[in-house]
Amino acid sequence: RPPLRLVAVGGDPVTLAVAQLAPALGVEVVLLRPHGPAEPPSGISLAGYDSRRLPVALGDLALDDRTAVYSLSHDADIDHLVAAHALHSPAFAVGILGSRNKIGARVERLKDDGVDDDELQKLHLPAGLPIGAQTPHGIALSILAQVCQRDRARLP
């Protein structure tokens, strides 16, 4: 099987920690940093990097059933755009970093934009397994564990 691929959207320390840790687990990372630096961060092995405006970057992105998409931007509009796009795609998992208090409002907004209940089954709010992580690398570990768990759950 082809390797898992994780599309990570954002540029904060959690996003960069995900990009650093993922290759050790055999997960390729495509990093989307809207309006970020033209060059990818040094020292991180990426399968792809895109700093263009998000609608353009998402439009050119091929998502398949070996791809998870996680928005780690801390921006409600970016998170919504990423999640709505990914939930309508074959991506097997979609996550949004953020507060548990905002889950209801985020889900309602996605439903208002035509995301159905079957598509919402792929959504992880908040992103990551509940391991009590506090540091960027700990949160990244919880996200990568969730991606791997979700992938393994699909196997017969």
FIFILUM-142784 format. One line per field, with one value per residue: residue number from 1; residue in one letter; x, y, z of N, C-alpha, C in turn. Coordinates in steps of 0.05 Angstrom, whole numbers. Layout:
BEGIN
k: c(NUM | ...)
r: c(A | ...)
n_X: c(X | ...)
n_Y: c(Y | ...)
n_Z: c(Z | ...)
ca_X: c(X | ...)
ca_Y: c(Y | ...)
ca_Z: c(Z | ...)
c_X: c(X | ...)
c_Y: c(Y | ...)
c_Z: c(Z | ...)
END
This chain:
BEGIN
k: c(1 | 2 | 3 | 4 | 5 | 6 | 7 | 8 | 9 | 10 | 11 | 12 | 13 | 14 | 15 | 16 | 17 | 18 | 19 | 20 | 21 | 22 | 23 | 24 | 25 | 26 | 27 | 28 | 29 | 30 | 31 | 32 | 33 | 34 | 35 | 36 | 37 | 38 | 39 | 40 | 41 | 42 | 43 | 44 | 45 | 46 | 47 | 48 | 49 | 50 | 51 | 52 | 53 | 54 | 55 | 56 | 57 | 58 | 59 | 60 | 61 | 62 | 63 | 64 | 65 | 66 | 67 | 68 | 69 | 70 | 71 | 72 | 73 | 74 | 75 | 76 | 77 | 78 | 79 | 80 | 81 | 82 | 83 | 84 | 85 | 86 | 87 | 88 | 89 | 90 | 91 | 92 | 93 | 94 | 95 | 96 | 97 | 98 | 99 | 100 | 101 | 102 | 103 | 104 | 105 | 106 | 107 | 108 | 109 | 110 | 111 | 112 | 113 | 114 | 115 | 116 | 117 | 118 | 119 | 120 | 121 | 122 | 123 | 124 | 125 | 126 | 127 | 128 | 129 | 130 | 131 | 132 | 133 | 134 | 135 | 136 | 137 | 138 | 139 | 140 | 141 | 142 | 143 | 144 | 145 | 146 | 147 | 148 | 149 | 150 | 151 | 152 | 153 | 154 | 155 | 156)
r: c(R | P | P | L | R | L | V | A | V | G | G | D | P | V | T | L | A | V | A | Q | L | A | P | A | L | G | V | E | V | V | L | L | R | P | H | G | P | A | E | P | P | S | G | I | S | L | A | G | Y | D | S | R | R | L | P | V | A | L | G | D | L | A | L | D | D | R | T | A | V | Y | S | L | S | H | D | A | D | I | D | H | L | V | A | A | H | A | L | H | S | P | A | F | A | V | G | I | L | G | S | R | N | K | I | G | A | R | V | E | R | L | K | D | D | G | V | D | D | D | E | L | Q | K | L | H | L | P | A | G | L | P | I | G | A | Q | T | P | H | G | I | A | L | S | I | L | A | Q | V | C | Q | R | D | R | A | R | L | P)
n_X: c(17 | 8 | 44 | 17 | -11 | -8 | -40 | -24 | -46 | -25 | 22 | 43 | 78 | 57 | 40 | 89 | 116 | 85 | 99 | 153 | 154 | 123 | 149 | 180 | 143 | 129 | 94 | 78 | 83 | 47 | 52 | 13 | 17 | -15 | 0 | 49 | 122 | 160 | 193 | 199 | 202 | 267 | 304 | 262 | 230 | 190 | 134 | 109 | 99 | 64 | 52 | 15 | -47 | -101 | -151 | -132 | -88 | -115 | -149 | -114 | -96 | -91 | -133 | -139 | -160 | -119 | -103 | -101 | -129 | -112 | -128 | -92 | -92 | -113 | -150 | -214 | -242 | -205 | -199 | -251 | -257 | -218 | -235 | -288 | -275 | -243 | -277 | -314 | -285 | -247 | -213 | -192 | -193 | -206 | -186 | -191 | -156 | -169 | -214 | -258 | -305 | -322 | -341 | -396 | -414 | -379 | -392 | -445 | -439 | -411 | -450 | -488 | -462 | -469 | -445 | -454 | -482 | -455 | -406 | -388 | -372 | -318 | -294 | -252 | -257 | -237 | -175 | -133 | -115 | -141 | -95 | -77 | -39 | 7 | 49 | 77 | 101 | 78 | 23 | 26 | 42 | -5 | -40 | -17 | -20 | -75 | -86 | -59 | -87 | -139 | -130 | -115 | -161 | -192 | -176 | -189)
n_Y: c(-24 | 46 | 98 | 130 | 196 | 260 | 320 | 380 | 440 | 502 | 539 | 541 | 522 | 470 | 450 | 448 | 411 | 365 | 358 | 346 | 298 | 261 | 233 | 194 | 156 | 136 | 169 | 212 | 283 | 338 | 405 | 461 | 529 | 582 | 644 | 641 | 634 | 633 | 591 | 523 | 502 | 494 | 433 | 397 | 342 | 341 | 321 | 355 | 426 | 487 | 554 | 587 | 624 | 597 | 577 | 568 | 533 | 489 | 475 | 455 | 409 | 340 | 295 | 232 | 165 | 151 | 194 | 240 | 300 | 356 | 414 | 462 | 513 | 552 | 590 | 605 | 611 | 592 | 540 | 521 | 525 | 489 | 441 | 434 | 427 | 381 | 343 | 334 | 304 | 244 | 236 | 202 | 218 | 276 | 332 | 383 | 429 | 454 | 483 | 445 | 470 | 495 | 459 | 445 | 492 | 492 | 444 | 454 | 497 | 471 | 434 | 471 | 486 | 443 | 394 | 327 | 278 | 228 | 244 | 274 | 235 | 227 | 268 | 297 | 328 | 357 | 357 | 300 | 247 | 239 | 248 | 281 | 318 | 373 | 401 | 425 | 381 | 338 | 345 | 340 | 286 | 262 | 275 | 248 | 196 | 190 | 193 | 147 | 108 | 114 | 100 | 45 | 24 | 18 | -27 | -95)
n_Z: c(0 | -13 | 22 | 81 | 78 | 103 | 102 | 128 | 154 | 169 | 210 | 260 | 321 | 334 | 284 | 257 | 289 | 279 | 226 | 233 | 264 | 235 | 190 | 216 | 228 | 181 | 153 | 102 | 94 | 72 | 72 | 81 | 82 | 83 | 56 | 79 | 88 | 27 | 19 | 44 | 114 | 140 | 149 | 154 | 128 | 75 | 35 | 3 | -6 | 3 | -3 | -23 | -31 | 6 | -20 | -72 | -64 | -41 | -83 | -120 | -97 | -92 | -63 | -32 | -12 | 22 | 49 | 102 | 129 | 165 | 198 | 229 | 244 | 279 | 264 | 252 | 203 | 164 | 183 | 175 | 119 | 102 | 127 | 105 | 51 | 53 | 77 | 37 | 3 | -16 | 27 | 86 | 139 | 178 | 213 | 264 | 301 | 365 | 413 | 455 | 467 | 421 | 386 | 373 | 345 | 302 | 276 | 262 | 226 | 185 | 169 | 150 | 104 | 72 | 86 | 99 | 146 | 140 | 118 | 161 | 196 | 189 | 214 | 264 | 323 | 381 | 344 | 349 | 395 | 461 | 502 | 540 | 525 | 526 | 504 | 441 | 413 | 440 | 428 | 373 | 371 | 391 | 349 | 305 | 324 | 324 | 269 | 251 | 280 | 260 | 207 | 213 | 232 | 188 | 163 | 144)
ca_X: c(0 | 23 | 45 | -3 | -3 | -22 | -40 | -26 | -50 | -17 | 50 | 51 | 96 | 44 | 41 | 117 | 122 | 73 | 116 | 179 | 150 | 109 | 166 | 189 | 121 | 122 | 73 | 87 | 69 | 44 | 48 | 1 | 21 | -25 | 14 | 74 | 146 | 160 | 208 | 191 | 220 | 291 | 307 | 238 | 226 | 162 | 126 | 99 | 97 | 49 | 47 | -5 | -73 | -113 | -169 | -115 | -73 | -134 | -159 | -93 | -88 | -105 | -139 | -148 | -167 | -94 | -96 | -115 | -126 | -115 | -125 | -80 | -87 | -123 | -166 | -240 | -249 | -187 | -206 | -276 | -252 | -203 | -252 | -309 | -263 | -233 | -299 | -327 | -265 | -242 | -195 | -203 | -195 | -204 | -184 | -188 | -145 | -184 | -229 | -282 | -328 | -330 | -348 | -423 | -416 | -364 | -407 | -469 | -429 | -405 | -476 | -500 | -448 | -475 | -432 | -475 | -475 | -435 | -381 | -380 | -360 | -289 | -284 | -242 | -258 | -213 | -156 | -115 | -126 | -141 | -73 | -69 | -15 | 8 | 70 | 73 | 107 | 58 | -1 | 33 | 41 | -33 | -52 | -6 | -32 | -103 | -85 | -52 | -109 | -161 | -122 | -115 | -190 | -204 | -166 | -207)
ca_Y: c(0 | 71 | 109 | 150 | 223 | 279 | 348 | 396 | 468 | 520 | 545 | 545 | 500 | 443 | 441 | 441 | 386 | 343 | 353 | 334 | 271 | 243 | 215 | 171 | 137 | 129 | 186 | 235 | 308 | 361 | 428 | 485 | 552 | 605 | 670 | 636 | 638 | 621 | 566 | 507 | 504 | 478 | 411 | 381 | 327 | 344 | 310 | 378 | 451 | 506 | 578 | 603 | 628 | 571 | 565 | 559 | 509 | 466 | 468 | 439 | 387 | 314 | 280 | 205 | 150 | 147 | 221 | 254 | 329 | 368 | 443 | 468 | 542 | 570 | 610 | 591 | 611 | 574 | 513 | 514 | 521 | 464 | 418 | 431 | 416 | 354 | 325 | 327 | 289 | 216 | 235 | 184 | 231 | 305 | 342 | 412 | 435 | 475 | 480 | 429 | 488 | 505 | 436 | 448 | 513 | 484 | 424 | 467 | 512 | 451 | 424 | 492 | 486 | 419 | 370 | 309 | 262 | 208 | 258 | 283 | 213 | 229 | 292 | 295 | 353 | 370 | 339 | 286 | 230 | 252 | 238 | 302 | 331 | 402 | 413 | 421 | 354 | 320 | 348 | 327 | 257 | 254 | 277 | 226 | 171 | 189 | 187 | 119 | 92 | 115 | 84 | 17 | 17 | 13 | -53 | -118)
ca_Z: c(0 | -12 | 49 | 89 | 73 | 120 | 94 | 152 | 147 | 190 | 212 | 288 | 331 | 332 | 256 | 251 | 304 | 264 | 202 | 242 | 274 | 217 | 174 | 233 | 229 | 153 | 143 | 87 | 101 | 54 | 90 | 70 | 99 | 67 | 61 | 95 | 73 | 0 | 22 | 66 | 137 | 136 | 167 | 156 | 104 | 66 | 9 | -12 | 9 | -13 | 12 | -38 | -18 | 12 | -40 | -95 | -55 | -38 | -109 | -135 | -80 | -98 | -39 | -37 | 12 | 39 | 58 | 123 | 127 | 191 | 199 | 255 | 239 | 300 | 251 | 247 | 174 | 151 | 192 | 162 | 91 | 99 | 135 | 85 | 27 | 58 | 83 | 12 | -13 | -7 | 51 | 106 | 165 | 177 | 241 | 269 | 327 | 378 | 438 | 455 | 469 | 395 | 368 | 363 | 325 | 278 | 262 | 250 | 203 | 164 | 159 | 134 | 79 | 56 | 95 | 110 | 170 | 133 | 116 | 187 | 210 | 185 | 228 | 291 | 337 | 371 | 331 | 366 | 416 | 487 | 519 | 559 | 514 | 532 | 488 | 412 | 404 | 451 | 413 | 348 | 375 | 393 | 323 | 289 | 334 | 315 | 240 | 248 | 291 | 240 | 184 | 220 | 237 | 162 | 153 | 150)
c_X: c(17 | 24 | 22 | 7 | -20 | -18 | -44 | -27 | -44 | 13 | 60 | 69 | 83 | 46 | 69 | 125 | 109 | 90 | 143 | 176 | 140 | 127 | 176 | 168 | 113 | 100 | 85 | 70 | 70 | 36 | 37 | 4 | 12 | -10 | 40 | 98 | 146 | 174 | 198 | 211 | 244 | 292 | 283 | 234 | 196 | 158 | 116 | 97 | 83 | 43 | 27 | -30 | -87 | -132 | -153 | -101 | -92 | -144 | -140 | -85 | -105 | -108 | -150 | -153 | -143 | -86 | -114 | -110 | -132 | -109 | -116 | -75 | -95 | -140 | -192 | -247 | -231 | -195 | -232 | -272 | -238 | -221 | -274 | -298 | -256 | -256 | -314 | -309 | -263 | -224 | -208 | -206 | -191 | -204 | -181 | -178 | -163 | -199 | -253 | -307 | -339 | -340 | -376 | -426 | -401 | -380 | -431 | -461 | -423 | -431 | -490 | -487 | -450 | -460 | -453 | -464 | -454 | -408 | -370 | -367 | -329 | -277 | -276 | -240 | -256 | -194 | -139 | -129 | -123 | -120 | -63 | -44 | -16 | 29 | 64 | 79 | 88 | 32 | 3 | 31 | 12 | -47 | -43 | -17 | -60 | -104 | -79 | -75 | -132 | -155 | -124 | -144 | -203 | -196 | -186 | -197)
c_Y: c(25 | 82 | 127 | 178 | 241 | 307 | 364 | 425 | 485 | 525 | 548 | 521 | 472 | 433 | 433 | 415 | 362 | 337 | 340 | 305 | 251 | 224 | 190 | 149 | 128 | 145 | 209 | 260 | 327 | 384 | 451 | 507 | 577 | 631 | 666 | 642 | 623 | 593 | 550 | 509 | 485 | 455 | 393 | 368 | 328 | 332 | 333 | 402 | 472 | 530 | 597 | 607 | 601 | 561 | 555 | 533 | 485 | 457 | 451 | 414 | 362 | 299 | 253 | 191 | 142 | 173 | 229 | 284 | 341 | 398 | 450 | 498 | 560 | 593 | 596 | 590 | 593 | 545 | 504 | 508 | 494 | 440 | 413 | 418 | 387 | 334 | 317 | 310 | 260 | 214 | 219 | 196 | 261 | 315 | 372 | 415 | 456 | 465 | 462 | 446 | 497 | 483 | 440 | 469 | 506 | 464 | 436 | 483 | 494 | 440 | 445 | 495 | 460 | 394 | 352 | 292 | 240 | 221 | 266 | 260 | 213 | 251 | 286 | 323 | 348 | 348 | 326 | 268 | 244 | 241 | 259 | 318 | 361 | 416 | 409 | 393 | 333 | 321 | 336 | 297 | 247 | 255 | 254 | 199 | 168 | 182 | 158 | 101 | 91 | 99 | 54 | 7 | 10 | -15 | -75 | -134)
c_Z: c(0 | 16 | 56 | 83 | 91 | 109 | 120 | 143 | 171 | 190 | 240 | 297 | 330 | 303 | 248 | 265 | 290 | 240 | 209 | 249 | 254 | 201 | 190 | 234 | 201 | 141 | 128 | 94 | 78 | 72 | 73 | 90 | 83 | 76 | 78 | 78 | 47 | 2 | 46 | 90 | 132 | 157 | 170 | 129 | 96 | 39 | -9 | 6 | -9 | 5 | -2 | -21 | -15 | -9 | -65 | -88 | -53 | -65 | -125 | -120 | -87 | -71 | -46 | -10 | 29 | 51 | 81 | 121 | 154 | 189 | 227 | 256 | 262 | 288 | 241 | 218 | 158 | 158 | 178 | 133 | 86 | 105 | 114 | 60 | 31 | 63 | 58 | -6 | -3 | 17 | 73 | 134 | 162 | 206 | 242 | 298 | 340 | 403 | 435 | 456 | 442 | 376 | 356 | 341 | 299 | 262 | 248 | 225 | 179 | 152 | 141 | 107 | 64 | 64 | 108 | 133 | 164 | 131 | 143 | 204 | 208 | 202 | 257 | 303 | 367 | 360 | 353 | 386 | 443 | 506 | 539 | 551 | 519 | 514 | 458 | 403 | 416 | 436 | 385 | 350 | 377 | 366 | 305 | 298 | 325 | 285 | 236 | 258 | 271 | 215 | 190 | 224 | 211 | 151 | 161 | 174)
END
